[in-house]
Amino acid sequence: MSECKHGLRHGCVYCHGHTTPAVKRPSAKKQTKASRLSEKMNDRMTALKRRLRELRGE
């Protein structure tokens, strides 16, 4: 295999993508405490913005 445009002697995944199927990962990931908290905050902010729009009559 020739050198790719990124300077790698054997090519990289961007220039010479693999044709093998991707490895399946478990779909049910365990959420960390930080991700649960950020999701909760996103829900609160969305609800707050929705309520503000209702109050402004938009």
C-alpha positions as a Markdown table, in Angstrom:
| # | Residue | x | y | z |
|---|---|---|---|---|
| 1 | Met | 0.0 | 0.0 | 0.0 |
| 2 | Ser | 1.3 | 3.4 | -0.9 |
| 3 | Glu | 1.7 | 6.3 | 1.5 |
| 4 | Cys | -1.5 | 8.2 | 2.2 |
| 5 | Lys | -1.9 | 12.0 | 2.0 |
| 6 | His | -1.7 | 12.2 | 5.8 |
| 7 | Gly | 1.9 | 10.9 | 5.7 |
| 8 | Leu | 1.2 | 7.4 | 7.0 |
| 9 | Arg | 3.2 | 4.7 | 5.3 |
| 10 | His | 0.5 | 2.1 | 5.4 |
| 11 | Gly | -2.5 | 4.5 | 5.0 |
| 12 | Cys | -5.1 | 5.6 | 7.5 |
| 13 | Val | -8.7 | 4.9 | 8.0 |
| 14 | Tyr | -9.7 | 8.2 | 6.4 |
| 15 | Cys | -7.9 | 7.4 | 3.1 |
| 16 | His | -8.2 | 3.6 | 3.2 |
| 17 | Gly | -11.3 | 2.8 | 5.1 |
| 18 | His | -11.8 | -0.7 | 6.4 |
| 19 | Thr | -14.4 | -2.8 | 4.6 |
| 20 | Thr | -15.1 | -5.1 | 7.6 |
| 21 | Pro | -18.3 | -4.4 | 9.5 |
| 22 | Ala | -18.1 | -2.3 | 12.6 |
| 23 | Val | -18.0 | -4.1 | 16.0 |
| 24 | Lys | -21.4 | -4.1 | 17.6 |
| 25 | Arg | -21.4 | -2.3 | 21.0 |
| 26 | Pro | -24.1 | -2.9 | 23.6 |
| 27 | Ser | -26.9 | -0.4 | 23.1 |
| 28 | Ala | -27.7 | 0.0 | 26.8 |
| 29 | Lys | -24.9 | 2.1 | 28.2 |
| 30 | Lys | -24.8 | 2.8 | 31.9 |
| 31 | Gln | -25.2 | 6.5 | 32.4 |
| 32 | Thr | -22.8 | 8.2 | 34.7 |
| 33 | Lys | -24.0 | 10.5 | 37.4 |
| 34 | Ala | -22.6 | 13.5 | 35.4 |
| 35 | Ser | -24.5 | 12.6 | 32.2 |
| 36 | Arg | -27.8 | 12.0 | 34.2 |
| 37 | Leu | -27.3 | 15.4 | 35.8 |
| 38 | Ser | -26.6 | 17.2 | 32.5 |
| 39 | Glu | -29.7 | 15.5 | 30.9 |
| 40 | Lys | -31.8 | 16.6 | 33.8 |
| 41 | Met | -30.5 | 20.2 | 33.5 |
| 42 | Asn | -31.2 | 20.1 | 29.7 |
| 43 | Asp | -34.8 | 19.1 | 30.4 |
| 44 | Arg | -35.2 | 21.9 | 33.0 |
| 45 | Met | -33.8 | 24.5 | 30.6 |
| 46 | Thr | -36.1 | 23.3 | 27.8 |
| 47 | Ala | -39.1 | 23.5 | 30.1 |
| 48 | Leu | -38.1 | 26.9 | 31.2 |
| 49 | Lys | -37.7 | 28.2 | 27.7 |
| 50 | Arg | -41.0 | 26.8 | 26.7 |
| 51 | Arg | -42.7 | 28.4 | 29.7 |
| 52 | Leu | -41.1 | 31.8 | 28.9 |
| 53 | Arg | -42.3 | 31.6 | 25.3 |
| 54 | Glu | -45.8 | 30.9 | 26.6 |
| 55 | Leu | -45.7 | 33.9 | 29.0 |
| 56 | Arg | -44.4 | 36.2 | 26.2 |
| 57 | Gly | -47.1 | 35.0 | 23.9 |
| 58 | Glu | -44.7 | 33.8 | 21.1 |
